[in-house]
Structures are given as structure tokens and as C-alpha cells.
Amino acid sequence: MRLMNKTAIITGGGSGIGRAAALLFAHEGAWVCIADRNETDGSRTAAEIVAAGGKAFAATVDVSKFNDVAEMVRLANATWGRIDILVNNAGYGIAGNVVDTSEADWNALMATNVNGVFFGCKAVIPIMAAQGGGSIINTASAVSVVGIYDRAAYVASKGAVAALTRAMALDHADQKIRVNCVGAGTVESPYYDRLFAASSDPDKLRAHLEQRQLFNRLGRPEEIAAAMLFLASDESSFCTGSTLFADGGWTAR
């Protein structure tokens, strides 16, 4: 029960890594707000936690819109009276180099992957500062420090998340707010399920993605959630401004 009686908001909590984190955090004693723009996914995850004896509620949120994020934070704080943990996990990727990527697609991805982190922190940090501290975990990626082909916007967004994490750690250390991020490798998720389904050769695509990791397999959402749990818990009390890589050894090459 490493998060006993702590409160947590997890964006993108309806599926994939976010869902795994929500289930794990609740199992470890946290009260969880599952924020997702897919109302069905968010509600399903919250119901699963409640059915298992945990405490959770769902909020339908588009993290690219500050008003949505601010209302999510207001609701969580009104419900619990404090916010101990924020996991900025919502995000997605698109294919394309800088020539192929349209301005609209670039702006939309940045609005979710980068602005979403900025908005969540902007809304939560005053509450955490007033209550005496908290832990913020941002989902970055192995590509925050290494490049990959044909994903220019996604790579740029995750580099920005890692850099923003370091900046916020410096700015808010004196308020006892820890800010870290997880550098995930390629992980089994609905996003990759859709890529495999759309591929003319899904086996070849999977083999390409698997060989990035030294273990020659994709990660599991639960493995990334375990890294998030460490950063959310008091076990990581001496960690801030850091990236915890859970990438199967991708960045060791």
C-alpha cells in the first residue's frame, strides 16, 4: 500500500499505460481520477477499480484544452481536498518527417503531448504548493534522447516533455514538488494495435519494433506503470528532474 490515502490524477487513464497505472495506483491505496477524452474507456477503468474495492472516478478531458484540464483539477481537489500525484500521460504519435508533416498535424500533436503537460502542471502546482508538496510524473519516451525515422513531431514533443520536466523540477523544488518523467520504450498498447491492423505486413512491423529493445520484445503497460509507481511513492523522495528509462535497454545502444 505504497500510496495509501494519496490522491492521483492520471491523464490518458482509460487505456494502455494510463489504465495500467490507474489500476496499480488504486491497488496500492490511491484514490484515482481517470482523465480521458474517451468517456467510455475512462468510465470502464474507474468502474473496474471500484468493483475491486478501490476509490476512483472518471473525468472526460481533452488535455489540449486548458479549460478542460482546469475543471478536472478543480473537481479532483473539490472531491478529495488535496492532489498528491499528477501523471501527465495522455499523448499520441504520428508518422512523418518535417516535410511530410502538415502544420495542422504538428500543432494538434503538440497541443496534446506538450501543452497537455504544461496545462496539467499549471493547474496542479498551486494546489500542491499550498498543501506542502506533491509528485508529478510526465510520460516522455526513449525518443526524448534518441531519434527514430519518420516521427519528427513525436520525437520533438517528447524531447520537450523531458526538458520541461527538468525546468519545473528546478522551479518548484523549494515547494517540495518533485517532477520526474518516465522514458518508455515501445509498449503494447491500443495505438500499436491499430498500427498492426493497418499494416500490410504486421509481423514485419512488429519485428522491427521489437528489435529496438535489447530484450527483443515490446514492453507491457504494467512495466511502465511500475516505474510510475516508484516516482509517485515516497520511495523516490530523493528524485526530481530525472528521467527513469523503462525501455528494454533501447537507449543503452
Secondary structure by P-SEA (a helix, b strand, c coil): cccccccccccccccaaaaaaaaaaaaaccccccccccaaaaaaaaaaaaaacccccccccccccaaaaaaaaaaaaaacccccbbbccccbbbbbccccccaaaaaaaaacaaaaaaaaaaacaaaaaaaccbbbbbbbcccccccccccaaaaaaaaaaaaaaaaaaaacccccbbbbbbbccccccaaaaaaaaacccaaaaaaaaaacccccccccaaaaaaaaaaaaccccccccccccccccccccc
